[in-house]
């Protein structure tokens, strides 16, 4: 059952990720589709992590491991950064890296705090 939940969540997450990429072209040189997916995924994963206890393991597997695991994409981020380096677009490289890294951390923190304020704690403070 767990494999099925992760698989279905992964299929839905990859379809949503593809939809963002398909409908959102690159603007200003930055790959906004990947940036959007990764930043949104950072917030949502931290939000669900902070809210759900082991009691909701199946829902967490579906959303976190399945959907968000395939919705976000470190491999695409990596190849886009390498492409900027190969093409000697150092400003775009650093801007994209900074937005992704700092933005992801800030949104993960925001998601975690928002989740803790809304519901149960995973770590039981």
Secondary structure as UniProt FT lines:
FT   HELIX           2..23
FT   TURN            28..29
FT   HELIX           32..51
FT   HELIX           54..56
FT   HELIX           57..60
FT   HELIX           61..68
FT   HELIX           69..71
FT   HELIX           74..86
FT   TURN            87..88
FT   HELIX           90..118
//
